[in-house]
Amino acid sequence: MSHVLRRSLTDDQPVIVRGEGAYLIDSTGKRYLDACGGAAVSSLGHDNRAVRDAVARQMDTLSFAHTGLFTNEPAEALADHLIARAPEGTGEGRVMYLGSGSEAMEAALKLARQYHVERGEPQRARIIARAPSYHGNTLAALSVSGHAGRRAPFAPLLIDVEHIEAAYAYRFQRDGESEADFAMRMANQLEERIQQLGPETVAAFVAEPVVGASIGTQPAPAGYFKRVREICDAHGVLYIADEVMCGMGRTGSLFALEQEGIAADITTMAKGLGAGYQPIAAVMASENVVGAILSGSGKLWNGHTYMSHAVATAGALAVMREIDDHDLLTAVRKQGARLEAGLRARLDQHAHVGDIRGRGLFWTAEIVQDRTGKAPFDPALNIAGRILAASKEAGVICYPAQGCADGKAGDHVLLAPCFTSTDAEIDTIVDVMAEAIESETARVA
């Protein structure tokens, strides 16, 4: 009997004892090719020596000094690194560090609130986000999330957040509608909602540049985020970019928003920031946001005990340097193209694959009962979970999810291999996933 409060209290789980490149190895010696990085976390695989050494070196000198009194060298160096590579328009911003993506979203929402209060607009407290979306599991982050299934058990505890539709082309783009028209129609929902609420009451809009878990690696249509930026600027609303899952190189640029040609006011990041070697997340505030605080109280109103943890930031800085030193953003784009081509070759015409979408090394197959009508399978069948079980048995791990169609129904499987994946590993992922999808949909169809 395990005394660990696991995600499932009834399932037996293999005990992972070692990581080797892209593989996890359990206590029986079975090897699992990690095709999802846990949840788009392990971007450098599981045994990167440079990152391990950086963590060990930092442990030898300093682990923790409270940020109420002190700063430390790796935290400062990592912030310099991130700001220097931030999307154009960020300016002389600053970075704060936390322990998880959920914490980062909580901190980002508080920072947006502080910005408006410091500027003498305390009436700005409304948040607008999108559905489907997922922004974290703490209460405010879950409130912002537009995912009915994840919200339902905690609904009485959640704060009031407005939601508009996500730019989810497979289900929301109309027949005959151009990409440009779709982008404008979806973005203009933000304008309409701001006007309904009263522009003077709205604090921030929250959206992932590439949607992660809730829909499955959905990029925005071209022009969508430029229009969002225009709307936010016109009404004094902050744009919070949630890059917890899609950032830090996952989509082929360090920040996913780089590819949209705009900068956010506040950006959250986690997962690939530390690549799993240490728990770490971050919130990046633009020069505009920092300036409001400097002109006001000069203090951050939201503090956490483990902010700027020296070992965590040293590990993350080593991750960032590995990406630069080995040109891994180019590798993400190259291997991402191989992954896309393989998935399309095997599954594009499959009777139960409705859509294949993604960017970089961040790809999803949406599984449907009826390809023509896009009807999802009954969620009770747990098709995504069945596909995971089949692929896991074959030695490949994917990320299954449900709810992309309406918050409860709608199965998809997400892939996020490590940036150092070989051609052979990418091809194995494609083969195993295609076979798992074929076998499990055939069982229930």
C-alpha positions in Angstrom: 0.0 0.0 0.0 1.3 3.4 -0.9 1.0 6.3 1.5 1.4 8.9 -1.3 -1.8 10.8 -2.1 -1.6 10.1 -5.8 -3.8 11.4 -8.6 -5.4 8.0 -8.7 -5.8 6.3 -5.3 -6.7 2.9 -7.0 -4.3 2.5 -9.9 -1.0 0.6 -9.6 1.8 2.8 -11.0 5.2 1.7 -12.3 8.0 3.1 -10.1 10.3 5.2 -12.3 13.9 4.8 -11.2 16.0 6.4 -13.9 15.9 8.8 -16.9 18.0 8.2 -20.0 17.7 10.7 -22.8 14.0 10.8 -24.0 13.3 7.6 -22.0 11.9 6.9 -18.5 12.9 3.5 -17.0 10.9 1.7 -14.4 12.0 -0.7 -11.6 11.4 -3.7 -13.8 13.6 -2.3 -16.5 10.8 -1.3 -18.9 11.6 1.7 -21.0 9.0 4.4 -21.9 9.7 6.9 -24.7 8.4 10.1 -23.2 6.5 11.7 -26.1 4.7 14.3 -24.0 7.4 15.5 -21.6 5.0 14.7 -18.7 2.9 17.8 -19.6 5.3 19.6 -22.1 7.8 19.8 -19.2 10.9 17.7 -20.1 12.1 19.6 -23.1 15.7 18.4 -22.7 15.0 14.8 -21.8 15.7 13.2 -18.5 19.5 13.2 -18.0 20.9 16.4 -19.3 24.4 16.6 -17.7 24.9 20.4 -18.0 21.6 21.1 -16.1 22.3 18.5 -13.4 25.8 19.9 -12.9 24.5 23.5 -12.6 22.0 22.4 -10.0 24.7 20.5 -8.0 27.1 23.5 -8.2 24.5 25.9 -6.9 23.7 23.5 -4.0 27.3 23.6 -3.0 27.2 27.4 -2.6 23.7 28.6 -1.8 20.3 27.1 -1.8 18.0 29.6 -0.2 18.1 33.2 1.0 14.8 35.0 1.7 13.9 37.6 -1.0 12.5 40.0 1.5 16.1 40.8 2.3 18.3 39.4 -0.4 18.7 38.6 -4.1 21.1 36.0 -5.6 23.2 35.7 -8.7 21.3 33.0 -10.7 18.0 34.7 -10.2 19.4 38.0 -11.6 21.2 36.3 -14.5 18.1 34.3 -15.5 16.0 37.5 -15.5 18.6 39.2 -17.7 18.5 36.3 -20.1 14.7 36.2 -20.4 14.2 40.0 -20.7 17.0 40.1 -23.4 15.0 37.5 -25.5 11.5 38.7 -24.7 9.2 39.7 -27.6 9.8 43.2 -29.0 7.7 45.7 -27.0 8.4 44.2 -23.6 11.0 46.9 -22.9 13.0 47.0 -19.7 10.7 44.5 -17.9 11.3 42.4 -14.8 10.8 38.8 -13.8 9.5 37.2 -10.6 9.9 33.5 -9.9 7.4 31.0 -8.4 7.0 27.2 -8.0 4.3 26.3 -10.5 2.3 27.5 -13.5 -0.8 27.8 -11.3 1.1 30.0 -8.9 2.4 32.1 -11.8 -1.2 32.7 -13.0 -2.3 33.7 -9.5 0.6 36.1 -9.3 -0.1 37.5 -12.8 -3.7 38.3 -11.9 -2.6 40.0 -8.7 0.0 42.0 -10.6 -2.6 43.2 -13.1 -4.8 44.3 -10.2 -1.9 46.1 -8.6 -1.1 47.9 -11.8 -4.6 49.4 -12.1 -4.8 50.3 -8.4 -1.3 52.0 -8.5 -2.6 54.1 -11.5 -5.7 55.2 -9.6 -8.2 52.9 -11.3 -9.3 50.6 -8.5 -12.6 50.0 -10.3 -10.8 47.8 -12.8 -11.3 44.3 -11.4 -13.0 42.3 -14.2 -11.0 39.5 -15.9 -11.9 38.1 -19.4 -10.5 34.8 -20.5 -11.5 32.2 -23.1 -13.3 28.9 -23.3 -12.1 26.2 -23.8 -9.0 27.1 -21.8 -7.0 25.9 -18.8 -4.8 28.2 -16.8 -4.0 26.2 -13.6 -5.5 24.4 -10.6 -5.4 26.9 -7.8 -8.7 28.7 -7.3 -8.1 32.0 -9.1 -6.3 30.2 -11.9 -9.1 27.7 -12.2 -11.6 30.5 -12.2 -9.9 32.0 -15.2 -9.9 28.6 -16.9 -12.8 27.9 -19.3 -13.0 24.2 -18.9 -16.3 22.9 -17.5 -15.1 19.5 -16.4 -12.2 20.8 -14.4 -14.2 23.7 -12.9 -17.3 21.7 -11.9 -16.3 20.2 -8.6 -15.0 23.5 -7.3 -17.6 25.9 -8.8 -18.9 27.3 -5.5 -15.3 28.4 -4.6 -14.5 30.2 -7.9 -14.4 33.9 -8.5 -16.5 35.5 -11.3 -14.6 35.6 -14.6 -16.0 36.4 -18.0 -15.3 34.0 -20.9 -15.4 34.4 -24.7 -14.8 31.7 -27.3 -11.3 30.5 -28.0 -10.0 30.7 -31.6 -10.6 27.0 -32.1 -10.8 26.6 -35.9 -11.9 23.0 -36.0 -15.1 23.7 -34.1 -15.7 27.4 -34.4 -14.6 28.4 -37.9 -17.6 28.6 -40.2 -17.9 26.9 -43.6 -16.4 29.2 -46.3 -15.0 31.7 -43.7 -11.5 32.8 -44.5 -8.7 32.6 -41.9 -8.6 36.4 -41.7 -12.3 36.8 -41.2 -12.3 34.0 -38.6 -9.4 35.8 -36.8 -11.3 39.1 -36.7 -14.6 37.6 -35.7 -13.1 35.7 -32.8 -10.9 38.6 -31.6 -13.8 41.1 -31.8 -15.6 39.0 -29.2 -13.2 40.6 -26.8 -14.2 44.1 -27.9 -17.9 43.2 -27.5 -17.4 41.8 -24.1 -15.4 44.8 -22.9 -18.1 47.1 -24.1 -20.8 45.0 -22.3 -18.9 45.1 -19.0 -17.8 48.7 -19.3 -14.2 49.4 -20.4 -13.4 51.2 -17.2 -14.1 48.0 -15.2 -11.9 45.5 -17.1 -8.4 44.8 -15.8 -7.1 42.1 -18.0 -7.6 39.6 -20.8 -6.0 36.1 -20.4 -5.1 33.8 -23.3 -2.6 31.2 -24.3 -0.8 32.1 -27.6 -1.0 28.4 -28.5 -3.8 26.6 -26.4 -2.4 23.6 -24.5 -4.3 21.1 -22.5 -7.9 22.2 -22.9 -8.1 22.0 -26.7 -4.7 20.5 -27.6 -2.0 22.6 -29.2 -4.3 25.0 -31.1 -2.5 28.0 -32.7 -4.4 31.2 -33.3 -5.4 32.2 -36.8 -3.1 34.8 -38.4 -3.9 38.3 -37.2 -5.9 37.3 -34.1 -3.4 38.5 -31.5 -2.6 41.7 -33.3 -6.3 42.6 -33.1 -6.3 41.5 -29.5 -3.4 43.8 -28.8 -5.2 46.7 -30.5 -8.4 46.1 -28.5 -6.5 45.9 -25.2 -4.5 49.1 -25.9 -7.6 51.0 -26.9 -9.3 50.3 -23.6 -6.4 50.3 -21.1 -6.8 46.5 -20.6 -3.7 44.4 -19.9 -3.0 41.3 -21.9 -1.7 38.3 -19.9 -0.1 35.7 -22.1 -0.2 32.3 -20.6 2.9 30.6 -21.9 3.2 28.0 -19.1 2.8 25.1 -21.6 3.5 26.6 -25.0 6.5 28.8 -24.2 10.2 28.4 -23.6 10.9 27.0 -27.1 8.1 24.5 -27.3 6.6 26.0 -30.5 9.9 26.9 -32.1 10.6 30.3 -30.6 11.6 30.9 -27.0 8.4 32.8 -26.4 5.4 31.6 -28.3 4.1 35.1 -28.7 7.1 36.1 -30.8 5.4 34.4 -33.8 2.4 36.6 -33.4 4.3 39.9 -33.7 3.2 41.4 -30.4 4.3 41.6 -26.8 2.1 40.9 -23.7 1.9 43.1 -20.7 2.4 40.2 -18.4 3.6 36.7 -19.4 3.5 33.5 -17.4 5.9 30.7 -18.0 6.8 27.4 -16.3 7.1 23.7 -17.5 9.9 24.1 -20.1 11.5 26.9 -18.1 13.1 24.4 -15.8 12.6 21.3 -18.0 11.6 19.3 -15.0 15.0 19.5 -13.3 13.7 21.8 -10.6 10.2 23.1 -9.9 10.1 26.7 -11.2 7.7 29.2 -12.9 8.0 32.8 -13.7 5.9 36.0 -14.4 7.4 38.6 -16.7 6.1 42.1 -16.4 6.6 44.6 -19.2 8.3 48.0 -18.8 4.8 49.6 -18.8 3.6 47.5 -15.9 6.9 47.9 -13.9 6.8 51.6 -14.5 3.4 52.0 -12.9 4.6 50.3 -9.8 7.8 52.3 -9.7 5.7 55.5 -10.0 3.5 54.3 -7.2 4.3 52.3 -4.1 7.6 50.9 -5.5 6.7 47.5 -3.9 5.4 44.2 -5.2 2.3 43.4 -3.2 2.5 39.6 -3.8 5.3 37.6 -2.2 6.0 33.9 -1.9 8.5 32.2 0.4 10.4 30.4 -2.4 10.6 33.3 -4.9 13.9 33.5 -6.7 15.1 30.2 -5.2 18.8 30.0 -6.1 18.9 26.3 -7.0 15.7 26.5 -9.1 16.9 29.6 -11.0 20.4 28.1 -11.5 18.8 25.1 -13.1 16.5 27.1 -15.3 19.4 29.3 -16.5 21.3 26.2 -17.5 18.2 25.0 -19.4 18.1 28.3 -21.3 21.8 28.1 -22.1 21.4 24.5 -23.4 18.7 25.8 -25.8 21.1 28.6 -27.0 24.3 26.6 -27.1 22.8 23.7 -29.1 20.5 25.7 -31.3 17.6 23.7 -30.1 15.0 26.1 -31.4 16.1 25.1 -34.9 15.8 21.5 -33.8 12.3 22.0 -32.5 11.2 23.4 -35.9 12.9 20.7 -37.9 11.7 17.8 -35.8 8.3 19.4 -35.4 8.0 19.4 -39.2 8.9 15.7 -39.2 6.3 14.9 -36.5 3.6 16.8 -38.3 4.4 15.1 -41.6 4.3 11.7 -40.0 1.0 12.3 -38.2 -0.6 13.6 -41.3 0.7 10.7 -43.4 -0.7 8.1 -41.0 -3.8 9.8 -39.7 -5.0 12.6 -41.9 -7.7 10.4 -43.5 -8.5 8.2 -40.5 -12.2 7.8 -39.9 -11.9 8.9 -36.3 -9.3 11.6 -36.5 -11.1 14.9 -36.9 -8.1 17.3 -36.8 -4.4 17.3 -36.5 -3.0 20.6 -35.3 0.0 22.2 -33.6 3.2 24.1 -34.0 6.9 23.2 -33.3 7.1 20.1 -31.1 3.6 20.6 -29.8 1.0 18.5 -31.7 -2.5 17.0 -31.2 -4.8 14.6 -32.8 -8.5 15.1 -32.0 -10.5 11.9 -31.9 -14.1 11.9 -33.0 -16.9 9.4 -33.4 -18.1 11.0 -36.7 -15.5 12.6 -38.9 -18.1 14.3 -41.1 -20.3 15.7 -38.4 -17.4 16.2 -35.8 -19.4 14.4 -33.1 -17.3 13.4 -30.2 -17.3 10.0 -28.6 -19.3 9.5 -25.4 -16.9 10.7 -22.7 -17.7 7.6 -20.6 -15.8 5.6 -23.2 -12.6 7.5 -22.3 -11.1 7.1 -25.7 -8.1 9.3 -24.9 -7.4 7.3 -21.8 -7.6 4.1 -23.8 -5.1 5.4 -26.4 -2.7 6.3 -23.6 -3.0 2.8 -22.1 -2.3 1.2 -25.5 0.6 3.5 -26.3 2.0 3.1 -22.8 1.9 -0.7 -23.1 3.8 -0.3 -26.4 6.4 1.9 -24.5 5.4 5.4 -25.6 3.8 8.0 -23.3 1.3 10.6 -24.6 -0.9 13.2 -22.9 -4.6 12.3 -23.1 -7.4 14.8 -22.4 -11.2 15.1 -22.6 -13.5 18.0 -22.9 -12.3 19.9 -26.0 -15.7 19.8 -27.6 -17.9 21.1 -24.7 -15.9 20.9 -21.5 -16.8 17.2 -20.9 -17.0 15.4 -24.3 -14.2 15.5 -26.9 -11.1 13.4 -26.8 -7.6 14.4 -27.9 -4.1 13.2 -27.4 -1.2 15.7 -27.2 2.4 15.1 -28.1 5.3 17.2 -26.8 8.6 15.3 -27.3 11.9 16.6 -26.0 13.8 19.1 -28.2 16.7 16.7 -28.6 14.5 13.9 -30.1 16.2 11.9 -32.9 14.6 11.1 -36.3 14.1 7.5 -35.1 12.4 8.6 -31.9 10.0 10.9 -33.8 9.2 8.1 -36.2 8.6 5.6 -33.3 6.2 8.1 -31.7 4.2 8.5 -34.9 4.1 4.7 -35.5 3.0 3.8 -31.9 0.5 6.6 -31.7 -1.1 5.8 -35.0 -1.4 2.1 -34.1 -2.9 3.0 -30.7 -5.5 5.3 -32.2 -6.4 2.8 -34.8 -6.7 -0.1 -32.4 -8.7 1.7 -29.7 -11.1 3.5 -32.0 -11.8 0.2 -33.7 -12.6 -1.4 -30.4 -15.5 0.9 -29.6 -16.6 2.2 -33.1 
